[in-house]
Every structure is written in C-alpha cells, then in structure tokens.
Amino acid sequence: MTASTYHGLTMPKVSFFALPNATAGAAGTAPAPTSARRKIPLTQPLRHARYRRIWLANLVSNLGTWTQTFAAAWLVASLSNSASITSLVQTATYVPVFLFALFAGVLADAVHRPKFLFFCNLFNALCAGTMALLVWSGKVSSGPVLAITFCLGIGTAFILPAWQAAMSGLVEPDEVEAAATLNNLSYNLSAILGPALGGLLFGWIGPGALFLANALSFAGLLFVYWHWWQEGTPQPVARAAFGERFRLGVASALGCPRYRRILRNVCSVFFATIAFASLLPVFVRDVLQMRAGVYGTLMGCLGGGAVIAAFFLPQVRARVDKTGVLAGALLVYGAMLMAMPLTRSLALLMPLIVCGGMAWSATVSTLNAAAQLSFPAEVRARTLSIYLFVMSGGYVAGSVFWGRVADAWGVRAALAAAGACVMLNALVLMKGRSRHPI
C-alpha cells in the first residue's frame, strides 16, 4: 500500500511514552503528559473487525510494494552506474507526496474515504501492471521506470492522509500507538519477505513478473474497500470551501508548538536516514561487489529488525518517555550507517542492519503515532498531510543530496556522513528532552 517508506510510509512506517489526548482541540493543544502510562497489548487493535480485515489485506499489499521497491531499485542500478541516478528511485517515490500531500489531506477530510481509497489503490495497481508491460516490451530504460515510479508515488500521496486518518479512527484512542506499531509490523514483515523473494526471483523470472505481483497484491485491499464503500457509510459534508479548509489545516498544525517540533524532527531525521535506502543498491554493487540476492537479503535484515522491535516496544513504551526513546533509536541507527562503510563481511553487516531495523521501527512508530494523536478526527487528515509533506520533503532532498555526495566522494563517505547527521539529531533531542519533549 505504501512505498518504501512510506513506508510510509510506510508506511508507510513509539514512545514508549505518554501521548496527548486524542480529543485535543483543533489548534492541536495537547494536555500535559501524565506520569502513568498504561501498557496496551500489541494485538489489541485487531479485536476491531474492520481494522483487522484492512490490516491483513495491507500485509499482502505491502509484500507487493516491497517486491516492487526492490525490483525497481535494482533494475535502475543495473541500467546505470551513477549513484545519483539510482538514488532517484527514492526521489521519484517521494516527490509526488511532497507535491500533492497537502491537497490530498484537504480532500481526504471531505470525501467518502472507502470509495476514495478504492480508486486510489486501483490507480496504483494499474501503474504496477504498466511497469510489468514496459519491462516485457524489451524497451526498458531508467527514464520510464522512474516515470512510472513517480505515478505510483502520486497514488500513494493521495492514499496516505486518507488511510492514516481512517485507520486511527477504527480503534480506540489509547490503541492508536499499538495500531501504529502493528501497521509498522505489517510493513516490515513484508520488508523481510519482499526483498528476499525479489533477490531470489529477479534473475529467474525477471523484474516484469515482480511488478505484476505488486499489481495483483492490491486485490485484497480493493475487495475490503469495495465492501466498506457498499455498506453506505455516511459521507463527510464539506461545510467550507477548499481554501478555507486548507487554511484551517495549516493553522491547526503550525499553531501547535509541539506539532512544530514534531515536524522539525521529521524533516531532519528523514533527510539523513534516507541515505540507507538510496545508497544500499550502490553499496552492494560497488563496495561489496555482490548481486541482487545480497541486496534483497540486506533489505530484509532491516525489516527483520523492525519486526523484532515490534514485540518489545509496548514494554518500553510503558516505561520510557518518547523523546528519550526516539533519541536512543537515532543513536543506534546513526551508528549503523557509520559502521557500514567499515566492513565488507556479511556476517557482520547482517546483524548490524538488524539492529538498525529495530531502531528504525522505534523512530517511525514514535513520530507517526505522535502525529496521529495530536488533533481531532475533523482535521486529522489535513494535519497528517502536513506531516507527510515535511517527511517527503526530507526524503526528496536527502535522496538527491546523498546521491550527489556518493558520486563526489564515494558511497562509504556518504553513508558515514549521513550517520553523523542522524546522531547529531539524537544529541539535539537529548539536550532539549526536558524542556521540549516530542
């Protein structure tokens, strides 16, 4: 459903911390955090039938997304020797989110979400099918692959605000953090299997079949959204003009000091962390001098670490404030990036990246859950779209910047510099932990 990162996203994709009340005012003013934090079991959100059905369908779709992400990145790396060109796969994924997220957020608060999500996912399925036909035509080159990746990003840009707002509305307010971790778990289970399957199958059945698999993986989500749509859920009534709703969303987000801090951290963190996804194909090809299977394995290690983290994060969440956990996670992730250039041994790289995946799960879940719970449902999609806008801006700038650094000074230097930036973010967070919590 999401692209690597969306993974959102990704995801699409953890405070172990006190959260603001989900009924905070439209300006996003959160009540003072309390010292008591109740542990919510990881699987508790699955008791809600609709959330459970969407979660399972999204698991399958995420598997297709990771297969597509792997195949597109390795295909472009195979077609070009430039780190900058290879890193453009990530740029093409996130530029549409940067361009359209704000518009999509305003739209998502005014449309019938099941119907809207059905057509957006259908668009992405058709784009993935077109990518398969392009490869099978025998005329594939980097330009068309990046163009269709951009189109997939457009679909994702419109999906993410509606999907995040819808999912957080399907569970109780105190379950949103667990739901965010579950969504991240779904994404990262697929992050293990998708690249691993892609690495095994890329040379055997070719990238075209992998792109087709992604197109077919949308079937479950389309089925669930179709049935939700047909149930006749009331459609939101847009009581104000588009411009007024847009201004309200921006004012709500930027008028909240805590949310502004979240946005600053999102931009700086994702600017630095995108170096891993952008440069891993080049690192495997040029530094390790290995092939697609190793690239898939290392991508899977990051997902494996995130899956492991999902099972102990609820316990951490009940004991540690979110700012501290976010800072700690960034220290670990930064250390992973700085250590990668120092070794060519898979026996060392694999556990190193697993640790990085655990830190990545904590980072993404912390920031995402805090953003989801900062505002009431009436403006949630709009305020989340600003989160996505800032996130994608960090990703786009970072993927271009680190690709240029790698071309100028080598992929090792680029990874080490990105790791230093991540660790600097952690130190800044720790310094302001008591005065400016997330």
Solvent accessible surface area in square Angstrom, and as a share of the most:
residue,aa,sasa,rsa
1,M,2,0.01
2,T,1,0.01
3,A,8,0.06
4,S,7,0.05
5,T,9,0.05
6,Y,10,0.04
7,H,4,0.02
8,G,1,0.01
9,L,0,0.00
10,T,2,0.01
11,M,6,0.03
12,P,0,0.00
13,K,17,0.07
14,V,0,0.00
15,S,0,0.00
16,F,0,0.00
17,F,6,0.03
18,A,13,0.10
19,L,48,0.24
20,P,9,0.06
21,N,78,0.40
22,A,12,0.09
23,T,108,0.63
24,A,7,0.06
25,G,43,0.41
26,A,51,0.39
27,A,56,0.43
28,G,0,0.00
29,T,98,0.57
30,A,29,0.23
31,P,70,0.44
32,A,85,0.66
33,P,98,0.62
34,T,92,0.53
35,S,109,0.70
36,A,83,0.64
37,R,66,0.24
38,R,163,0.59
39,K,96,0.41
40,I,18,0.09
41,P,68,0.43
42,L,19,0.09
43,T,86,0.50
44,Q,46,0.20
45,P,0,0.00
46,L,40,0.20
47,R,143,0.52
48,H,39,0.17
49,A,45,0.35
50,R,60,0.22
51,Y,0,0.00
52,R,94,0.34
53,R,111,0.41
54,I,1,0.01
55,W,23,0.08
56,L,92,0.46
57,A,10,0.08
58,N,5,0.03
59,L,46,0.23
60,V,80,0.46
61,S,0,0.00
62,N,2,0.01
63,L,53,0.26
64,G,4,0.04
65,T,11,0.06
66,W,19,0.07
67,T,9,0.05
68,Q,12,0.05
69,T,15,0.09
70,F,0,0.00
71,A,0,0.00
72,A,3,0.02
73,A,3,0.02
74,W,25,0.09
75,L,14,0.07
76,V,0,0.00
77,A,3,0.03
78,S,71,0.46
79,L,78,0.39
80,S,22,0.14
81,N,138,0.71
82,S,35,0.23
83,A,5,0.04
84,S,22,0.14
85,I,58,0.29
86,T,3,0.02
87,S,1,0.01
88,L,57,0.28
89,V,5,0.03
90,Q,7,0.03
91,T,14,0.08
92,A,13,0.10
93,T,9,0.05
94,Y,0,0.00
95,V,35,0.20
96,P,0,0.00
97,V,0,0.00
98,F,77,0.32
99,L,102,0.51
100,F,66,0.27
101,A,0,0.00
102,L,40,0.20
103,F,93,0.39
104,A,0,0.00
105,G,0,0.00
106,V,3,0.01
107,L,49,0.24
108,A,0,0.00
109,D,20,0.10
110,A,15,0.11
111,V,27,0.16
112,H,17,0.08
113,R,49,0.18
114,P,4,0.03
115,K,87,0.37
116,F,31,0.13
117,L,1,0.00
118,F,29,0.12
119,F,98,0.41
120,C,16,0.10
121,N,0,0.00
122,L,62,0.31
123,F,83,0.35
124,N,4,0.02
125,A,13,0.10
126,L,115,0.57
127,C,13,0.08
128,A,0,0.00
129,G,18,0.17
130,T,70,0.41
131,M,0,0.00
132,A,1,0.01
133,L,119,0.59
134,L,35,0.17
135,V,22,0.13
136,W,135,0.47
137,S,63,0.41
138,G,64,0.62
139,K,166,0.71
140,V,38,0.22
141,S,50,0.32
142,S,23,0.15
143,G,46,0.44
144,P,49,0.31
145,V,0,0.00
146,L,28,0.14
147,A,55,0.43
148,I,23,0.12
149,T,11,0.06
150,F,66,0.27
151,C,47,0.28
152,L,16,0.08
153,G,0,0.00
154,I,43,0.22
155,G,3,0.03
156,T,1,0.01
157,A,0,0.00
158,F,35,0.14
159,I,0,0.00
160,L,0,0.00
161,P,0,0.00
162,A,0,0.00
163,W,10,0.04
164,Q,4,0.02
165,A,3,0.03
166,A,9,0.07
167,M,4,0.02
168,S,7,0.04
169,G,53,0.51
170,L,34,0.17
171,V,12,0.07
172,E,82,0.37
173,P,69,0.44
174,D,68,0.35
175,E,0,0.00
176,V,4,0.02
177,E,11,0.05
178,A,1,0.01
179,A,4,0.03
180,A,8,0.06
181,T,0,0.00
182,L,3,0.02
183,N,18,0.09
184,N,4,0.02
185,L,12,0.06
186,S,0,0.00
187,Y,2,0.01
188,N,5,0.02
189,L,58,0.29
190,S,2,0.01
191,A,1,0.01
192,I,53,0.27
193,L,98,0.49
194,G,0,0.00
195,P,0,0.00
196,A,41,0.32
197,L,78,0.39
198,G,0,0.00
199,G,12,0.12
200,L,139,0.69
201,L,43,0.21
202,F,30,0.13
203,G,77,0.74
204,W,197,0.69
205,I,72,0.37
206,G,19,0.18
207,P,19,0.12
208,G,0,0.00
209,A,26,0.20
210,L,4,0.02
211,F,0,0.00
212,L,68,0.34
213,A,46,0.36
214,N,4,0.02
215,A,16,0.12
216,L,121,0.60
217,S,11,0.07
218,F,4,0.02
219,A,63,0.49
220,G,29,0.28
221,L,0,0.00
222,L,28,0.14
223,F,132,0.55
224,V,18,0.10
225,Y,1,0.00
226,W,109,0.38
227,H,90,0.40
228,W,19,0.07
229,W,54,0.19
230,Q,97,0.43
231,E,106,0.47
232,G,58,0.55
233,T,49,0.29
234,P,117,0.74
235,Q,110,0.49
236,P,54,0.34
237,V,106,0.61
238,A,51,0.40
239,R,213,0.78
240,A,32,0.25
241,A,70,0.55
242,F,79,0.33
243,G,30,0.29
244,E,93,0.42
245,R,35,0.13
246,F,69,0.29
247,R,153,0.56
248,L,82,0.41
249,G,1,0.01
250,V,41,0.23
251,A,63,0.49
252,S,3,0.02
253,A,0,0.00
254,L,85,0.42
255,G,47,0.45
256,C,4,0.02
257,P,76,0.48
258,R,27,0.10
259,Y,0,0.00
260,R,92,0.34
261,R,41,0.15
262,I,0,0.00
263,L,13,0.06
264,R,143,0.52
265,N,24,0.12
266,V,0,0.00
267,C,58,0.34
268,S,43,0.28
269,V,0,0.00
270,F,2,0.01
271,F,57,0.24
272,A,0,0.00
273,T,3,0.02
274,I,4,0.02
275,A,0,0.00
276,F,7,0.03
277,A,34,0.26
278,S,1,0.01
279,L,0,0.00
280,L,2,0.01
281,P,1,0.01
282,V,4,0.03
283,F,0,0.00
284,V,0,0.00
285,R,51,0.19
286,D,68,0.35
287,V,10,0.06
288,L,5,0.03
289,Q,132,0.59
290,M,66,0.29
291,R,200,0.73
292,A,12,0.09
293,G,35,0.33
294,V,28,0.16
295,Y,5,0.02
296,G,0,0.00
297,T,53,0.31
298,L,0,0.00
299,M,14,0.06
300,G,7,0.07
301,C,13,0.08
302,L,22,0.11
303,G,2,0.02
304,G,12,0.12
305,G,0,0.00
306,A,1,0.01
307,V,18,0.10
308,I,87,0.44
309,A,1,0.00
310,A,1,0.01
311,F,125,0.52
312,F,81,0.34
313,L,4,0.02
314,P,6,0.04
315,Q,67,0.30
316,V,42,0.24
317,R,21,0.08
318,A,28,0.22
319,R,171,0.62
320,V,51,0.29
321,D,46,0.24
322,K,15,0.07
323,T,1,0.00
324,G,11,0.10
325,V,19,0.11
326,L,0,0.00
327,A,0,0.00
328,G,31,0.30
329,A,8,0.07
330,L,1,0.00
331,L,59,0.29
332,V,67,0.39
333,Y,6,0.02
334,G,0,0.00
335,A,46,0.36
336,M,2,0.01
337,L,0,0.00
338,M,76,0.34
339,A,31,0.24
340,M,1,0.00
341,P,13,0.08
342,L,152,0.76
343,T,21,0.12
344,R,124,0.45
345,S,46,0.30
346,L,52,0.26
347,A,81,0.63
348,L,112,0.56
349,L,0,0.00
350,M,71,0.32
351,P,70,0.44
352,L,43,0.22
353,I,0,0.00
354,V,38,0.22
355,C,64,0.38
356,G,0,0.00
357,G,0,0.00
358,M,52,0.23
359,A,7,0.05
360,W,20,0.07
361,S,1,0.00
362,A,7,0.05
363,T,0,0.00
364,V,4,0.02
365,S,2,0.01
366,T,0,0.00
367,L,0,0.00
368,N,13,0.06
369,A,0,0.00
370,A,0,0.00
371,A,1,0.00
372,Q,10,0.04
373,L,5,0.03
374,S,0,0.00
375,F,0,0.00
376,P,25,0.16
377,A,56,0.43
378,E,124,0.56
379,V,4,0.02
380,R,20,0.07
381,A,0,0.00
382,R,19,0.07
383,T,0,0.00
384,L,0,0.00
385,S,2,0.01
386,I,11,0.06
387,Y,5,0.02
388,L,1,0.00
389,F,60,0.25
390,V,28,0.16
391,M,3,0.01
392,S,0,0.00
393,G,17,0.16
394,G,1,0.01
395,Y,3,0.01
396,V,27,0.15
397,A,49,0.38
398,G,0,0.00
399,S,0,0.00
400,V,55,0.31
401,F,96,0.40
402,W,4,0.01
403,G,0,0.00
404,R,156,0.57
405,V,16,0.09
406,A,8,0.06
407,D,76,0.39
408,A,67,0.52
409,W,190,0.67
410,G,29,0.28
411,V,12,0.07
412,R,108,0.39
413,A,43,0.33
414,A,0,0.00
415,L,1,0.00
416,A,34,0.26
417,A,42,0.32
418,A,0,0.00
419,G,0,0.00
420,A,47,0.36
421,C,46,0.28
422,V,1,0.00
423,M,55,0.25
424,L,110,0.55
425,N,24,0.13
426,A,0,0.00
427,L,105,0.52
428,V,98,0.56
429,L,14,0.07
430,M,80,0.36
431,K,164,0.69
432,G,11,0.11
433,R,84,0.31
434,S,103,0.66
435,R,159,0.58
436,H,88,0.39
437,P,55,0.35
438,I,4,0.02
